[in-house]
């Protein structure tokens, strides 16, 4: 199966698509720009969702669901918001089809023209704040801490599976607060939740910071983000949390009576991550043989391949395999036993390697006789013969070891590909020859940021929280730096 995967060094973009296909994560859809998420990909998303959902609930949030369709007038109420999303919206104009009397084809029934167009949800701030304006009257109604798991549609022109599709799955949190301080604290808290998830579950080291004004979410006062570095030296935004101020509350007249019996507008946040994180996993850990998945998220953590040639061997091997499966499952390990007789063991080994299963066990008649098993790990491709006794405990420890190894390897790559520069020529040389994150001084102006983006295609990924030792002059303006920022080319 690795023969079907283009080497990263030859064509990174094609390698990525080949890994998605070989790993059976997704397939193309008849609708341009959309994707079909296969069971392997959806199982990965389910594990992400389960972990994140518990983290949200542990921080006091509840799940709800809001409509897919948003009245067009809602989107226009917040000026920055509509400007940010207007070019990406899918619009519903009619409620039914009819047959064209001239050629017999289907067409929108002119009689079903909607009184008001409906927008297919690109994000839910507008419809949620219209709802909150009815739910909130007093400070006693606050805070509201709601998350929803949903799909959204953004009409992208250039798409790539998981990274940028017209429809994708995500979660979006929307919270309402009585004070600015509470809302800022909430936005920062959720950024930390995303950081913990990325590093502890995805084995993905990230940099925390804020976006520049030009890169903020449309309608936000401040956007907090985590940025990760992929194997090709490009950055990927792995999560955002937005302090929305009172912008949406003012747009939808969402007010409350405070403790002093004064009427004021509610303070807001929103935050979200999507199936784009699967793309981040692929590009952080995988290799030329296919997927490499962190054990805490892998749908299958151990693939067990029994090896036998006849019914007698099958009976004795499967008796051992069944026992080992029970022992592993008793440790909450996700196990798949592949006893298919239609495929040879070597084919199965290659399949599970391409699918990124963290560990693999092979057990044959000789292993039964010697009370052993062959244990292979996906990240290093090491194979060892291990005793069956204590095997479950050994695999629990090995899965933790693999999880840490993947994080350490990604962290080392990021550190090796983070360069601090202080002049524009060096900046361009590093960007073209090495890539990665570039730490550089910035004067805080839109003009300098825009010039660098226009000339190099690199953007300011974030203003890191750590702003100690800001020094030097801006790369293009020569003015004294006000910030130390992280540049990179990005997905």
PLY file of the C-alpha trace (Angstrom):
ply
format ascii 1.0
element vertex 491
property float x
property float y
property float z
element edge 490
property int vertex1
property int vertex2
end_header
0.00 0.00 0.00
2.94 2.33 0.57
3.65 2.02 -3.17
0.42 3.94 -3.76
1.59 6.82 -1.54
3.65 9.53 -3.19
6.78 10.34 -1.12
6.60 13.60 0.81
9.84 14.78 -0.76
8.40 14.33 -4.24
4.98 16.00 -3.93
3.73 16.91 -0.47
0.23 17.84 -1.60
-0.24 14.54 -3.43
1.29 12.66 -0.48
-1.38 14.17 1.75
-4.23 13.09 -0.53
-2.71 9.62 -0.92
-2.51 9.20 2.86
-6.17 10.21 3.24
-7.12 7.61 0.61
-4.86 4.80 1.87
-5.97 5.42 5.45
-9.62 5.17 4.36
-10.40 8.47 6.05
-12.49 10.14 3.36
-13.59 10.03 -0.26
-14.63 12.59 -2.82
-18.27 13.62 -3.09
-20.38 14.18 -6.21
-20.74 17.74 -4.89
-17.63 19.75 -5.70
-15.68 20.76 -2.61
-17.46 18.38 -0.24
-16.19 15.08 1.13
-17.55 11.77 2.34
-16.06 10.92 5.74
-15.45 7.16 5.89
-15.75 5.09 9.10
-12.02 5.39 9.86
-12.18 9.17 9.56
-15.44 9.46 11.43
-14.17 7.17 14.20
-11.22 9.54 14.61
-13.61 12.53 14.74
-15.82 10.74 17.29
-12.83 10.25 19.60
-11.89 13.91 19.23
-15.47 14.94 19.89
-15.78 12.70 22.95
-12.62 14.09 24.54
-13.47 17.71 23.78
-17.10 17.33 24.83
-16.03 16.10 28.27
-13.59 18.99 28.59
-16.37 21.44 27.73
-18.71 19.90 30.28
-15.95 19.90 32.90
-15.74 23.69 32.43
-19.49 24.16 32.91
-20.78 24.14 29.34
-23.93 22.49 28.01
-24.79 21.27 24.52
-27.68 22.65 22.48
-28.60 22.84 18.81
-29.59 25.82 16.66
-31.07 25.86 13.12
-29.05 25.23 9.99
-30.83 28.09 8.19
-30.34 31.74 9.13
-32.51 34.62 7.88
-30.51 36.78 5.50
-31.36 39.93 7.48
-29.63 38.49 10.55
-26.27 38.32 8.81
-26.45 41.99 7.89
-26.93 43.25 11.43
-23.24 43.10 12.39
-21.25 44.99 9.76
-17.85 43.31 10.17
-19.50 39.90 10.38
-21.37 40.20 7.09
-18.30 41.61 5.36
-16.24 38.65 6.57
-18.68 35.95 5.43
-20.65 37.46 2.52
-18.50 35.84 -0.18
-18.73 32.37 1.38
-22.50 32.04 1.90
-24.80 29.51 0.30
-28.25 31.04 -0.14
-31.66 29.29 -0.20
-34.18 31.22 -2.32
-37.01 28.74 -3.03
-38.80 26.06 -1.02
-39.61 23.49 -3.71
-38.95 22.20 -7.23
-41.24 21.82 -10.20
-40.96 20.48 -13.75
-40.12 22.98 -16.46
-43.04 22.70 -18.95
-40.74 23.49 -21.89
-38.06 20.81 -21.51
-39.24 18.59 -18.64
-36.25 19.33 -16.39
-36.46 20.21 -12.72
-36.41 23.87 -11.78
-37.10 26.04 -8.74
-40.83 26.65 -8.60
-41.29 30.43 -9.10
-44.35 30.29 -6.88
-42.22 29.03 -3.97
-39.93 32.08 -3.84
-39.17 32.74 -0.17
-40.23 36.01 1.39
-36.70 36.25 2.79
-33.63 34.36 1.62
-32.09 31.89 4.05
-28.35 31.51 4.58
-26.98 28.00 5.12
-25.11 28.33 8.41
-21.49 29.52 7.93
-21.32 30.13 11.71
-24.09 30.70 14.26
-23.40 33.97 16.09
-26.32 35.80 14.51
-29.08 33.27 15.11
-27.78 32.50 18.59
-27.68 36.15 19.64
-31.18 36.69 18.32
-32.16 33.80 20.62
-30.16 35.07 23.59
-31.90 38.44 23.30
-35.12 36.65 24.23
-33.59 34.45 26.93
-31.73 37.16 28.83
-33.44 39.87 30.90
-31.49 40.01 34.17
-28.02 39.38 35.53
-29.59 36.30 37.11
-29.87 34.76 33.61
-26.09 34.97 33.13
-23.76 33.43 32.28
-25.05 31.27 29.43
-22.45 28.65 28.49
-23.59 26.73 25.41
-21.79 24.60 22.82
-23.20 22.95 19.73
-21.86 20.16 17.53
-22.91 20.87 13.97
-22.00 21.18 10.31
-21.40 24.47 8.53
-21.12 25.55 4.90
-18.59 28.04 3.55
-18.41 28.29 -0.22
-14.69 27.73 -0.70
-13.29 27.90 -4.22
-10.12 25.89 -3.61
-10.68 22.85 -1.43
-8.69 19.97 0.07
-10.14 17.15 2.14
-10.30 17.99 5.86
-8.20 21.13 5.49
-10.65 23.26 3.52
-14.03 21.95 2.34
-17.33 23.65 1.56
-19.07 21.66 4.29
-17.31 20.54 7.45
-18.10 19.33 10.93
-17.21 21.34 14.00
-18.21 22.53 17.41
-18.97 26.15 18.19
-19.27 27.53 21.67
-21.30 30.69 22.30
-21.34 32.26 25.75
-22.98 35.31 27.30
-21.63 37.19 30.34
-22.46 40.09 32.64
-19.00 41.70 32.51
-16.13 42.21 30.11
-13.76 40.54 32.57
-15.86 37.35 32.70
-16.03 37.17 28.91
-12.28 37.67 28.46
-11.63 35.04 31.12
-13.94 32.63 29.27
-12.21 33.19 25.92
-8.80 32.61 27.50
-10.06 29.53 29.38
-11.33 27.91 26.19
-8.07 28.62 24.40
-6.36 26.69 27.21
-8.85 23.83 26.74
-7.90 23.68 23.06
-4.20 23.79 23.94
-4.56 20.91 26.38
-6.50 18.87 23.83
-4.00 19.55 21.04
-0.96 18.67 23.13
-2.31 15.86 25.34
-4.56 14.09 22.83
-3.28 15.05 19.39
0.40 15.09 20.44
0.50 18.42 18.63
2.69 21.19 20.13
1.13 24.63 19.64
1.95 28.29 20.17
-0.67 30.43 21.92
-1.28 34.02 21.00
-3.65 36.57 19.53
-4.44 37.41 15.93
-3.65 40.78 14.37
-6.57 43.04 13.53
-6.56 41.93 9.88
-6.65 38.23 10.85
-9.33 38.44 13.54
-12.65 36.64 13.29
-15.21 38.89 11.61
-16.96 40.79 14.40
-14.49 39.97 17.18
-12.72 42.44 19.44
-9.93 39.92 20.05
-9.17 36.51 18.58
-7.03 34.09 20.56
-5.47 31.22 18.65
-3.21 28.19 18.77
-0.84 27.68 15.84
0.88 24.42 14.87
3.67 23.64 12.41
3.26 20.93 9.78
6.02 18.73 8.33
6.31 20.83 5.17
7.14 23.94 7.19
3.71 25.54 6.84
1.56 26.65 9.76
-1.97 25.52 10.51
-4.43 27.28 12.79
-5.54 24.56 15.21
-8.20 26.43 17.20
-9.57 29.89 17.92
-11.44 31.57 20.74
-13.00 34.99 20.28
-13.81 37.81 22.67
-16.73 39.44 20.89
-17.18 42.36 23.27
-20.75 43.70 23.01
-20.83 43.78 19.21
-23.40 41.04 18.69
-25.40 42.01 21.76
-25.77 45.54 20.36
-26.62 44.23 16.90
-29.43 42.09 18.32
-30.43 44.39 21.19
-29.48 41.83 23.83
-29.55 43.73 27.13
-29.87 42.81 30.78
-30.62 44.55 34.06
-27.46 44.50 36.16
-27.24 44.34 39.96
-27.58 48.13 40.14
-30.85 47.93 38.17
-29.16 49.51 35.17
-29.69 48.26 31.62
-26.56 47.27 29.70
-25.54 45.06 26.79
-24.32 41.52 27.34
-20.67 40.53 26.80
-19.95 37.62 24.46
-17.49 34.95 23.34
-17.41 32.27 20.67
-14.89 29.50 20.04
-14.53 26.48 17.78
-12.49 23.70 16.22
-13.38 21.50 13.26
-12.55 18.37 11.28
-9.59 20.41 10.04
-7.83 18.94 13.08
-7.76 15.60 11.25
-5.72 17.30 8.54
-3.40 18.62 11.24
-2.91 15.11 12.62
-2.07 13.74 9.19
0.49 16.42 8.38
2.12 16.38 11.81
2.73 12.68 12.36
2.29 10.61 9.19
5.03 9.24 6.92
5.56 7.77 3.47
3.90 4.50 4.52
0.66 6.23 5.50
-1.08 7.46 8.61
0.52 7.64 12.03
-2.10 8.26 14.71
-1.64 9.22 18.37
-2.98 6.33 20.51
-5.38 8.46 22.55
-7.39 9.30 19.42
-6.81 6.26 17.18
-10.11 4.42 16.49
-8.17 1.14 16.78
-5.23 1.10 19.17
-4.24 -2.55 18.66
-4.80 -4.64 15.55
-4.48 -8.37 16.23
-3.66 -10.59 13.24
-4.03 -14.34 13.87
-1.92 -16.53 11.57
-2.93 -20.10 10.73
-2.94 -22.55 7.80
-5.67 -25.01 8.68
-8.68 -25.47 10.96
-6.63 -27.12 13.69
-4.18 -24.23 13.86
-7.04 -21.77 13.62
-8.75 -23.25 16.66
-5.67 -23.10 18.89
-4.58 -19.65 17.66
-8.06 -18.11 18.00
-8.40 -19.45 21.54
-5.31 -17.44 22.50
-6.39 -14.41 20.49
-9.82 -14.35 22.12
-8.23 -14.42 25.57
-5.81 -11.62 24.70
-8.64 -9.55 23.25
-10.59 -9.85 26.49
-7.54 -8.87 28.53
-6.89 -5.82 26.36
-10.51 -4.68 26.38
-10.54 -5.04 30.16
-7.87 -2.30 30.13
-10.13 -0.10 27.93
-7.89 -0.64 24.91
-9.62 -0.38 21.53
-8.89 -3.70 19.80
-9.62 -5.07 16.35
-9.10 -8.77 15.62
-8.67 -9.45 11.90
-9.33 -13.14 11.28
-10.29 -12.70 7.62
-9.13 -15.63 5.52
-9.52 -13.69 2.27
-6.27 -11.76 2.81
-2.74 -12.83 3.69
-1.13 -11.61 6.93
1.37 -9.42 5.05
-1.46 -7.61 3.29
-3.15 -6.99 6.63
0.09 -5.68 8.14
0.40 -3.15 5.30
-3.25 -2.13 5.63
-2.99 -1.37 9.34
0.27 0.44 8.78
-1.40 2.66 6.17
-4.32 3.27 8.56
-1.99 4.40 11.33
-2.95 1.82 13.97
-0.44 2.49 16.78
0.37 -1.16 17.62
-0.06 -4.55 15.98
0.02 -8.08 17.37
0.68 -11.15 15.25
0.04 -14.57 16.78
0.66 -17.88 15.04
1.05 -21.56 16.03
4.68 -21.07 17.08
3.66 -18.13 19.29
0.97 -20.29 20.88
3.54 -23.01 21.59
6.09 -20.56 23.02
3.51 -18.40 24.82
4.71 -15.35 22.86
3.42 -12.76 20.38
5.01 -10.43 17.83
4.42 -6.81 18.82
4.99 -4.01 16.28
4.71 -0.27 16.89
3.69 2.06 14.07
5.71 5.16 14.99
9.17 3.55 14.90
8.29 0.34 12.98
10.07 -1.69 15.67
9.05 -5.34 16.09
9.70 -7.38 19.20
8.79 -10.84 20.47
7.06 -10.47 23.82
5.58 -12.94 26.32
1.81 -13.26 26.42
1.89 -12.97 30.19
1.45 -9.34 31.18
0.81 -8.37 27.55
-2.10 -6.03 28.32
-0.06 -4.06 30.87
2.86 -3.90 28.43
0.64 -2.47 25.68
-0.93 0.12 28.02
2.57 1.38 28.80
3.61 1.20 25.14
0.64 3.29 24.01
1.61 5.99 26.50
5.19 5.79 25.25
4.09 6.18 21.62
1.86 9.13 22.53
4.78 10.91 24.20
7.20 10.01 21.41
4.93 11.54 18.77
4.65 14.77 20.77
8.40 14.92 21.38
9.17 14.31 17.71
6.76 17.05 16.59
8.08 19.44 19.24
11.68 18.85 18.13
10.71 19.50 14.51
9.01 22.75 15.48
11.97 23.93 17.53
14.39 23.06 14.73
12.22 25.02 12.29
11.67 28.15 14.38
14.07 30.95 13.43
14.43 34.43 14.85
15.37 37.10 12.31
15.87 40.87 12.42
16.22 41.90 8.76
14.05 41.42 5.69
16.64 39.72 3.46
17.29 37.04 6.06
13.54 36.68 6.55
13.03 35.93 2.84
15.99 33.53 2.73
14.73 31.55 5.72
11.18 31.52 4.39
12.27 30.16 0.99
15.07 27.81 2.07
13.96 26.48 5.45
10.37 27.47 6.07
8.77 27.00 9.45
7.99 29.65 12.04
9.89 32.91 11.82
10.00 35.13 14.90
10.45 38.76 13.89
9.89 42.31 15.18
6.77 44.15 13.98
5.79 47.79 14.31
2.12 46.95 14.86
0.88 48.59 11.65
-1.43 47.10 9.03
0.81 48.52 6.30
3.90 46.52 7.27
1.88 43.35 7.74
0.19 43.76 4.35
3.46 44.48 2.51
5.14 41.35 3.84
2.10 39.25 2.96
1.95 40.68 -0.56
5.65 40.20 -1.24
6.26 36.82 0.43
2.84 35.14 0.99
3.78 34.81 4.67
1.29 36.02 7.27
1.49 36.87 10.93
0.16 33.66 12.44
-0.10 35.12 15.91
1.26 37.61 18.40
2.60 35.16 21.02
1.55 35.73 24.61
5.23 35.84 25.56
6.24 39.38 24.63
9.36 39.59 26.78
12.43 41.18 25.23
10.69 42.95 22.32
13.49 44.74 20.48
14.68 45.72 17.03
12.93 47.44 14.15
10.19 46.38 11.78
11.43 44.36 8.80
10.02 46.72 6.16
9.25 50.06 7.79
12.37 50.33 9.95
10.26 51.71 12.79
10.80 50.49 16.37
9.07 47.18 17.05
6.00 47.10 19.29
5.56 43.32 19.14
7.45 40.09 18.56
5.33 38.05 16.11
5.26 34.65 14.47
5.31 34.62 10.67
4.81 31.61 8.38
3.23 30.48 5.17
0.04 28.71 6.14
-2.84 26.46 5.20
0 1
1 2
2 3
3 4
4 5
5 6
6 7
7 8
8 9
9 10
10 11
11 12
12 13
13 14
14 15
15 16
16 17
17 18
18 19
19 20
20 21
21 22
22 23
23 24
24 25
25 26
26 27
27 28
28 29
29 30
30 31
31 32
32 33
33 34
34 35
35 36
36 37
37 38
38 39
39 40
40 41
41 42
42 43
43 44
44 45
45 46
46 47
47 48
48 49
49 50
50 51
51 52
52 53
53 54
54 55
55 56
56 57
57 58
58 59
59 60
60 61
61 62
62 63
63 64
64 65
65 66
66 67
67 68
68 69
69 70
70 71
71 72
72 73
73 74
74 75
75 76
76 77
77 78
78 79
79 80
80 81
81 82
82 83
83 84
84 85
85 86
86 87
87 88
88 89
89 90
90 91
91 92
92 93
93 94
94 95
95 96
96 97
97 98
98 99
99 100
100 101
101 102
102 103
103 104
104 105
105 106
106 107
107 108
108 109
109 110
110 111
111 112
112 113
113 114
114 115
115 116
116 117
117 118
118 119
119 120
120 121
121 122
122 123
123 124
124 125
125 126
126 127
127 128
128 129
129 130
130 131
131 132
132 133
133 134
134 135
135 136
136 137
137 138
138 139
139 140
140 141
141 142
142 143
143 144
144 145
145 146
146 147
147 148
148 149
149 150
150 151
151 152
152 153
153 154
154 155
155 156
156 157
157 158
158 159
159 160
160 161
161 162
162 163
163 164
164 165
165 166
166 167
167 168
168 169
169 170
170 171
171 172
172 173
173 174
174 175
175 176
176 177
177 178
178 179
179 180
180 181
181 182
182 183
183 184
184 185
185 186
186 187
187 188
188 189
189 190
190 191
191 192
192 193
193 194
194 195
195 196
196 197
197 198
198 199
199 200
200 201
201 202
202 203
203 204
204 205
205 206
206 207
207 208
208 209
209 210
210 211
211 212
212 213
213 214
214 215
215 216
216 217
217 218
218 219
219 220
220 221
221 222
222 223
223 224
224 225
225 226
226 227
227 228
228 229
229 230
230 231
231 232
232 233
233 234
234 235
235 236
236 237
237 238
238 239
239 240
240 241
241 242
242 243
243 244
244 245
245 246
246 247
247 248
248 249
249 250
250 251
251 252
252 253
253 254
254 255
255 256
256 257
257 258
258 259
259 260
260 261
261 262
262 263
263 264
264 265
265 266
266 267
267 268
268 269
269 270
270 271
271 272
272 273
273 274
274 275
275 276
276 277
277 278
278 279
279 280
280 281
281 282
282 283
283 284
284 285
285 286
286 287
287 288
288 289
289 290
290 291
291 292
292 293
293 294
294 295
295 296
296 297
297 298
298 299
299 300
300 301
301 302
302 303
303 304
304 305
305 306
306 307
307 308
308 309
309 310
310 311
311 312
312 313
313 314
314 315
315 316
316 317
317 318
318 319
319 320
320 321
321 322
322 323
323 324
324 325
325 326
326 327
327 328
328 329
329 330
330 331
331 332
332 333
333 334
334 335
335 336
336 337
337 338
338 339
339 340
340 341
341 342
342 343
343 344
344 345
345 346
346 347
347 348
348 349
349 350
350 351
351 352
352 353
353 354
354 355
355 356
356 357
357 358
358 359
359 360
360 361
361 362
362 363
363 364
364 365
365 366
366 367
367 368
368 369
369 370
370 371
371 372
372 373
373 374
374 375
375 376
376 377
377 378
378 379
379 380
380 381
381 382
382 383
383 384
384 385
385 386
386 387
387 388
388 389
389 390
390 391
391 392
392 393
393 394
394 395
395 396
396 397
397 398
398 399
399 400
400 401
401 402
402 403
403 404
404 405
405 406
406 407
407 408
408 409
409 410
410 411
411 412
412 413
413 414
414 415
415 416
416 417
417 418
418 419
419 420
420 421
421 422
422 423
423 424
424 425
425 426
426 427
427 428
428 429
429 430
430 431
431 432
432 433
433 434
434 435
435 436
436 437
437 438
438 439
439 440
440 441
441 442
442 443
443 444
444 445
445 446
446 447
447 448
448 449
449 450
450 451
451 452
452 453
453 454
454 455
455 456
456 457
457 458
458 459
459 460
460 461
461 462
462 463
463 464
464 465
465 466
466 467
467 468
468 469
469 470
470 471
471 472
472 473
473 474
474 475
475 476
476 477
477 478
478 479
479 480
480 481
481 482
482 483
483 484
484 485
485 486
486 487
487 488
488 489
489 490
